[in-house]
Amino acid sequence: MSTISRRNLLFAGAAAVAALPCCAVSQDAKPSPKTPPFRYGLNFGTLRGFKLSVSDEIDVAAKAGYQSIEPWAQPIGEYLKKGGKLADLKKQIDDHGLIVEDLCAFFPWIVDDDAKRREGIEQMQREMDWANQLGCSRIAATCAGATDARLDDFRVLGDRYRTILEIGDKIGVIPQLEIWGKVKTLNSLADALAIAAWAGHPKAELLLDVFHLYRGGSPFEGLAMLNGRKMNTMHVHDYPADPPREKIEDRDRVYCGDGIAPLKAIFRTLCDIGFAGCLSFEVFNPSYWATGDPLLVAKTGLEKMKAAVENAFA
């Protein structure tokens, strides 16, 4: 009778565990709709057209049933100019039991102009401090200021990203690379991966968006190349077949399930790569704002997002 060494037995056991599908309890059991380890968040851009105060946006998110939020930096700056205090917002957020996933910011850190880049980094430091005071450990790093010209020396862009990551280390806030599909720079998953790789920093992270992946022509199959632990948030919504990809705009985003986005494949891939972060609902649809009912829009967004996830794992 042949024997198996203890070492080989351990390797065999580890291989068997690794072969189990993510989100499945066993090989025979189908994944439960409750199994995917996602949080559900509301990006405050969704409420932008209602022209609410930051405090009111927080209340809407809580009443609608979200677990977390993504505030925008500009409205917070306006709140502070009017005499508002971040400590009051933090208490309100804590009283609702909400998580602040990140601060949506638009500082020009990536541009070639040295003076503008210094100004952008100063702006980033102020906004990182705001994030810190709100109990938030992440901030968006977009291609703001470099939307018209293509910057593609990824070694240089990686160095610039490393610079703001190192500043973030000192403050305690991680800048996440966010792609915008319509612009010339940092408009694809490939760009974000190249910049993050050249940064050579252990805290480099991506902030992705269903619409922007589609608008920039990034194949959704590329998500399978990622390490899900290097992402905290994914912006989620749907988009229609018309207008076509080359002409579609932010305003055309719709509720999950109301368009043609391959959400089932996206959610399953996120699970497969180990993503256990926040699915954040973000749309800029004028027809939703025309309802005059921000709570209805927020609730509908959450219900349809959850339904799409449940359908993916049914």
N, C-alpha and C positions, 0 to 999 in steps of 0.2 A: 504494500500500500504506500502511495506517495505521500509525502508530508509537505506542509507549507510553513516556511519560517515565519516567526512572529513579525519580522519586518515586512515581508511580502503580504502578510495578512492585513497589516495596517495600511499599506499602500492600496490594496484591493478595496478595503472599506472606504478609504478616502475617495477613491475614484468613483465608487458607487454613489456616495453622497453628492459629489460634484456633478454627476449625471442627472440628478433630480432636477426637474424643471423649476425655475423660480416661481414663487407664489403657490406651489402645489404642496399639499400636506403629504401626499404619497404619490407613487407612480400610477396608482389605480384611481385616485380621487381627482375629480375636476376642481380647478381653483374656485374658491368661493368668492362672490362679489365683495365680501368683507376682507378678503385676504390681501389684496394689493396694499402696500404700506405707504399710501399717499396721504398727504394732508391737502385740504381744500382751502384755497385762499382767494381773496378779492384784490385785484389790482385797481387802485383808485382812478386810473385812467378811464375805467368803465363808467364812473360817475361824473366824469369831467364836465359833460354837457349840462348837468343839473346845477352847476355852479354852487355847490354846497361848501360849507366850511370844513376844514379838516376834522373838527370834532364831530360834525354831523355825518361825515363819511365813515368815521369809526363806528358810530351808532348804527348806521345802516348795515355795515358788514356784520356786526354782532347780532342784530335783529334777524338778519337773513339766515344766520346759522353757520357762517364761515368760521374756520379755525384760526385763520391767519390773514394778514393784510400786507399790501405793498403800497405805502404812501408815496407821494411824489414830493421832491425836494422844493420845487418852486412854491406850492401852496403853503408849505411849512415856513418858508422864508417870509411870505406875506403875513402869516399868522404871527410870527415873531415881531415883525415891524409894527403890528397893531397892538403890541404889548402882551401877546400871549406867552405862556411859559411852557417849555418842553416838559417840565415836571408834572404839569396838569394833564398834558396829553398822555404821558406815561402812566399816570394813575388811572385815567380813563381806560386806556388799553388793558392795563392789568385787571381792573375791576370787571371788564368784559371777558377776561381769560383769553385774550387774543395773543398770537405770536406776530411780531413784526419780522417778516422774512427778509426784506431788504428795503432800501430807500432808492426809489427810481430817480436817478440824477443824470445831468447832461453837461458835464464839465469837459472841456477840450484838452484831454491829456495826450492824445495821439497825434496831434498836428505837427507839421514840420516847423512852423514858426515858433522859435524859442521863447519869445516874449509871451505869446498867447498860451503856450504850453505851461509856462510858469504861472500865469494867471489861472489857468485851468486847474493846476495842482493846488494852488491856494484855495480855490473854490471847493475842490474835493476835500481838502482838510477840514474846512468849515462844516461841510455837509456830513463828513464822517463823524465829526463831533456831535452833530445833531442825531445821527443814527445811534451813536453810543448812548446818548442820553435817553433815547427811546427804547433802549434794551435790544438794539438791532446790531447784528455783527456783519452785515453785508451791504454793499452799495453797487449799483449798476455802473459799468464802465463801457460807454458806447463810443461810436465814432463821431460824436458831436464835434463840429468844426471842420471835419474832413469828409464831407458828404459828396462833394462835386469832383474831386480829383482822386485818382486811384493811387493809394500808397501800398506798395507791395514788397518793400524790402523787409522781410519778416524778421531778420536778425535785429534790425533797428527797432521795429515795432515791438519785438520781444523785449528789448532792453528798456523801452519806454514802459511797457507793462510791468516789468520787474521793478522799476522805480516806484510806481504807485503801489505795488504789492508790498514793498519794503516800508513805505510810509504807513500803509495800512497795518503792518505788523506792529508798529509803535503805538498806533491808536487803538488797535483791536478790532478793525473792520476790514473785511476782505472785498476788494473790488472785483466784480465778476464781469467777464467779457460778454457783452450782449451784441448780437448781430442785428443789423437792419438790412432787410433784403433788397430794398429799392436803391440804396446808395452805392457809391463806388468802392469804398473801403470798409473792411470788416463786414462784408455783406453775405458771407456764406459760412457754413460749418467748417469748411476747409481752411478759410482764413483764420477763424478763431482757434482751431487746433494748432495751426502753424505758429501763431503769435504766442499761445500758451506754451508750446513746446520750446520755443526759443527763449522764453522768459526764464526757464530753468528754476522755477520757484515752487516749493511744495504746496503752496496754498492757491495756486492758479485754479480758477473755476470758470465754468461757462454758465451763462443765463440764456436759455434758448426759448424759441417762440414758434408755434406751429405756423402762423401766418408768414413770418419772416423767413423761415426755412423754405416754404413754398415760393414766396415772392422772389427770393434770391436764387432759386433753382437748385437748392441743396437736396439731393435725394434723401428721402426719409430713411432709406436703408442704411445710410451713413451713421445713424444713431447707434447701430449695433457695434460700431467701432469705439464707442465711448466707455469710460468708467463712470458708472452712475453715481459713485461716491464723490465725483468731482463736479457735481451739479447739486444745487440746493432747490432751484425753482425752475419750472417749465410753464411758460405762458400758454394757456389753452383756450381754444375757441374753435370755430369752423369757418370755412370760406365757400362761396358759391362757384359754380362752373363759369358763370358769366358775371362780370367781365373776365376775360382771359388773364392768365398769370402776368403777362407783361403790362397790363393796364390796371390791374386790381390795386385798390388803395386801402389804407387802414380802415376807412369808413365802411368798407364792404364786409368786415368781419361779422359773423353771426353766431348765434348760440350753437353749442355742440349738438350735432345730429341734424342741423338744418342746412348743411352743405355737403361737400364732397371730400373733405379731408379724411385720410385713412386713419381715423382715430383709434380704431381697434388695434391695428398693427402698431401704431405709435405707443399706445399704453402697454401693450404686451412687450414691446422692445424695451421700453423704459424699465419694466419689471425685470426683464432678462439681464440687463446690464447692471442691476443692483441699485437703481434709483429708488430712494425712499424719502423723497422730499415733497415739495409743495407743487400741486397743480393749481396755478393761479389764473382765474378767469379775467381776461382782458379784451374788451371790445371798445370801439369808438363809433358806434352806429347811431347816426342822427335820428333814425326812426325809433330807436329805443328811448333816446332822450326826449323825443316828442311826446312820449306817454305822460311825462310830468311826474312819473312815479318811480323814484330811484329804488325803493324797497322791492317793488315788483320786478324790476330788471335784475337786481342782485339775487333775489330768490329764484327767479327763472334760470339765471345763469348757473347757480349752484345745482339746482335740480337736474338740469340738462347735462351738466358736466358729470355729476354722479351717475346718471343713467347711462352715459356713454362709457364710463369705466365699468359699470356693472355688465353692460353688453359685451365688453371686450373679454371679460372673464367668466361669462355665463357658461 
